[in-house]
Amino acid sequence: MSVEFFFRIIGMILFGILGVYLGERVADLNDPSNLLYYQLLMGLVGALAGLILTPFLTTRPVKALRLVLSRVSVQTLLGGLMGLMAGLIIAALLAFPISLLPEPFGNILPFIGALLFSYLGIMVFIMRQNEIFALLRSLLAKTPTEPSPSEAPRTILLDTSVLIDGRIADIARTGFLMGTLLIPRFVLNELQFIADSPDSLRRQRGRRGMEVLAQLQKNATLPVRISDIDVEGVREVDDKLVILARQLRAPILTNDYNLNRIAELQGVAVLNVNELANAVKSVLLPGEALNVNIIQEGKEPGQGVGYLDDGTMVVVEDGRDFLNRNVFVIVTKVLQTAAGRMIFARLAEKHEVEEFHR
């Protein structure tokens, strides 16, 4: 026997008893001689109402509350509890002077004040939970001005694209990222959906994202947390990430150009892996010499194309005749495009090669 069925039976009995008493009142007002008829009629109506309405008054609200609480982080729950306690304390301090007001304000306003201050306390503590818990951590550590390097100063939201890309694992190992990497459950669900795709390429990308996530969890220098926190009423993962980032005041780590633009337009900080990769590439100026391996032909006649160790494309004029060979080139122009940095070069003269070897 299920719990809901048990509550239906109890509700049917209670509402049936209430219906019998109500039928007695109705009979007294209309026709006392038909007392039994009214009692039976109202008792059956009450029992039927209890059978139907009891789950909506007992088990259904409890299930909905459990679902909401399962999606809220522990930090948010603690912040709400602290706010409730603070609001009730303030309301209790103000209850006595307010109760001295003339009737009916002296009886009503203390109760309204308790509700109002409880609501305000919960909202304030939830909205400022990150700052409050950071302050508490610093006070407990007795270093309010110099927090420990092991403490996470901020939360960083991860996008699906940055997990599939894979470079985040290497970046995390370097120690340049500070904070806690937060992966919402809906991002993990999207990654699993990609990993289960019938398309082999998408399936491989999704599985690589799963492997990268496992590597991140093994990294001891950067904590990774998977949270069930969600955004109600929104279906798209990118929209959920932006809204969640605004609520948590956390940056989004991604390499998705569209998500980057949408987040910036809404005032959300973005950590773009592609921009980081472009920023750490070698800085070359016109006139510098390079040793590059030409591996393919260029788009224009006679051009050859090679790549540096960091992936920067080098277009060499008259380099088509040197395919699959290492040659010395002189940089003529450096072009920054949306796809990255591109270098144009020419073949080095003999004296320039000798100078390069010196």
N, C-alpha and C positions, 0 to 999 in steps of 0.2 A: 504494500500500500504506500503510495507516494505521499510526500509531505503536503502537497497541494490538495490531494483528495481528503486527507485528514482534516485540514483546515476548512475545506468545503462542508464536511459533515458537522463540525463544531459551529460554523457560521449558520448552517441551515437550522440547527437546533436553537441557537440563540435568537436568530431573527424570527423563528417560528414562535418562540415564547413571547417575544415582543409583539408579534402580530396578534397573539391571543389577548394580551392585555389591551392592545389598541382596539381590538374588536369589542371588548367589554366596554370601553369608553364610548365607542360609536353606538353600541346598542343602548347605553344609558341616554344618549342624546336623541336617538331616533325611535326605537321600538324595544323596550326592555323585555317584551315577551319572546322575542327572537334572539335572545342572548347567545344560545348555542350556535345558531346559524352564523351570526357575525363573528363569533370566536373562531369557528372552523374556517370560514372564508378568509379572514385576515391572517389566521395562523398559516394556512396554505400559501397565501401570497407572500408572507414573511419568510417562510421556509424556502420558497422558490427564489426570492430575492437574495437570501443568504447563500444559497447554492451557487448563484451566478456571480454575485458581487464580492464574496469573501476573498478570492484570490487577488482581486484588484486593490483590496484594502490591506492585505497581509503579505503573501509570498511575492507577488509581482513587484511591489515597491522595493522589497528587500533584494531581489535579484538585480533590479536596475541600480540600486545603490552599490551593490558588490561590483557590478560591471564598471561603474564610474570610479570607484576606489581602486580597482585593479589597474586602471589606466593612469592614475596619478602617482607621481614619484613620492618616495618616502620623505624627501626634503620638503615637498609641497604640503604633505599631510602634517608634518611637524610644524611648518610655518603657520598653517591654518589653525592648529591647536593652540599654538602660542598666541596668535592673534585673538582667538576666542577667549582665552584666559585674561589677556590684557583688557579686552573690551568689557568683560564681566566685572573685573576689578574696578575699572573707571565708573561703570554703571552703579556698582555698589556704593562707591564713595559719594556719588551724586544723588543716590536714592533718598537719603534722609532729608537734605535741604529741599528737594523737589516735593517730598511728601508733605511738607508744611504749607504748600500752596492750598488755596481754597478749593472746595469741591466743585466739579469732579476732577480737576486737574491733579490734585494730590494723590488720587487713587490710580489714575490712568497713566500719567507721564512716567512714573518709575518703570512700569512694564515696557512702555514704548522706548524709553531710554536704554533698557537692557537689550532689546532687540536691535536698536540702531547702533549702539556702540559695539555689540558683538559682530554685526555685519561689517562695520568699518574696520574693526581690528583684524578680522579675517582677511579682508581685501588688501589692507595695507601690508600685512605681513607676507601674504602670498606674492604681491607685486614686487616687494623688496627682499624676497627670501635670499637671493644670492648675496647681497650686501650684508644682511643680518648674520647669515651663517659664516661668511668670511670674517666678520668682526668677532663672532664667538670663537672661531678657530684661532684667530690671532690672540684673543684674550686667554684662551686655555693654554696656548703655547708660550704665553708671556713674552711675545715679540710682536707687539702691535705695529711697530714701524718697519720691521724687517722680517717679512714672512719667510718661512723655510722654503728652500727651493723645491723640496719634495711636495709641497702643497700645490694643489691645482688652482691657479689664479682665475681660470675661466673655463667655460664649457665650450667645446667646438663641435658643431653638428656636422656629420659626414653625409655626403650625397652618394647615391648609388654609383654615379659615374667615376668618382674618385677611387672607389673600391675596385671597380673593374679595371681602371687604368693601372693600378698596381704600384705606382711610384710612391704612394703614401707610406708604404712599409719601409722603404729605404729612408724617406725623410724622417720618419719617426725614430729610426735607429740613430740618426745623427744628433738628436737632442735639441734641434732648433724649435720644435713645437713644444709649447708649454701649456699644460692644462689637462682636461679630461676629454677624450674623444667620446661623444655621445651618438649612438646609432639608434634612432627610433625604430620601433618594430615594423612600421610600414615601409621603411627603407629596406629592412631585412626581407620582408615579404616580397618586395619588388625584385630584389636580387635573387631570391629563390624562384620566382616566376620566370626570370630570364634563364636561370640554370636548368629549368625544366622545359625550356622552349623546344619545339620540334626542329627548329632550324639549328644546324650543327654549329655555325659560327656564334650565334647568340648563346647557345648552350655552353660553349667553351668559355666565352667571356664571363657568363654568370658563375661558372665553376671557378674561374680564376679569381673572381671577386670573393667567393667563399674562402679560397685558400689565403688571399691577402688578409681577410678578416681574422682567420686563425693565426696568422703571423703577428698581427697587431695585438691580439690577446696574449700572445706569448712574450711580447715586449715588456720588460719590467720597468723601463724608464717612462713609459707613457700609459697611464691607465685608460682602459676601454670599457665603456658601460653600454649595455643594450637595455633600452627602456621601453615599457609598454605605453608611454605617453602618446596621446593621439590628439588630433584636431577634429572636432565634430563638424559635420556639415560640409566638409571639403573632400573631394575624391582624388584630385591630382596630387601626386607625391611632391612635385616642386612647390605647389601652392601651400601644402601642409608644412614643408620645410621653412618657407619664408614666414608664415604666421607663427610657427613655433620659435623661430629665431627671434622674432620681435618680442614674443612673450618672455623668453628666457634671456633676452639681450645677449645672445650668443652669435658669433660669426658662423658662416657656412663654409665648409671646406669642399671645393668642387673644382671641376675643369669643364663644366657645361657652360658654354657661352650664353645661351638663352637664360638659364637660371641666374647666371652672374648679372646680366642686365636687369632682370626683373627684381632681383634682390636689391641692387643698388638704387633703382628707382623708388623703392619703398624704404630706403634708409637702413638697410641691413648690411652689416659688414661682411665681406666675402674674401676668403683666402683661396686664390686661384692657383692651382698647381702649374698650369701652363705659364702664367705670368712669372711664377717663381723660377721655372726652368729657363725662361728667356732672360731673367735677370742675372742668373749665375753663369750664363754662357760667356765664353771668352770674348773680351773686348779687343777688337782689331781695328787698326786705323789704316787708311790708304798709305801704301808704301811699305808696309810690313811684309815679310817673307814667310811662306808656309810650305810645309811638305805635305802633299795631299795625294791620295790614291784615286785616280779617275776610274769610275766604275761603269759609267753609262754616257750615252750621248745626250746633248742638250736639245732644247726645242729649236734653237736657231742653228743654221748651217755652220759646221766646224766647231761647235761648242762641245765641251766635255764637262761632266758633273761628278763631283766627289763630295765626301762628307767628313767633317771633323769628328773627333771623339764624342763631343756633346750633341751630335746630330745636326749641326749647322750645315746647310747646303752651300757648296762652293762651286760657282759656275766659272769655268776656265775658258777664255777665248782661245780658239785654235787648239783646243785640247782633245779633239776627237781622235787624232792619230796616236794618242798615248793611252788608249783604253787598257785597263788592268795594269797600269804602271804607276809608280810613285814619281811625282815630278815636283820641282820647286816652282812656286808661283808667287807673284807679287800682287797684293791686294790693291784694287783700283777703286772699288766703291763698296760700301756696306749699306744694305737696304733693310729697313725694319718693316715687316708686313704683319698683317693680322695672324698669319700662320706661323710667324717666327722671324728670325734674322736670316738674311740671305747675303752671301758675299760674292762679289764679282772680282775676278782676278785674271791676270795674263801670265803667260809663261815667262819664267825668269831668264835673264841673259846670263851668259857664262860668268862674267865678272860678278854679277849679283849672287850667283850660286857660291862662288868662292868666298865672297864676303859673308854669306850666311854661315858657312862652315867655320869661319874664324870665330 
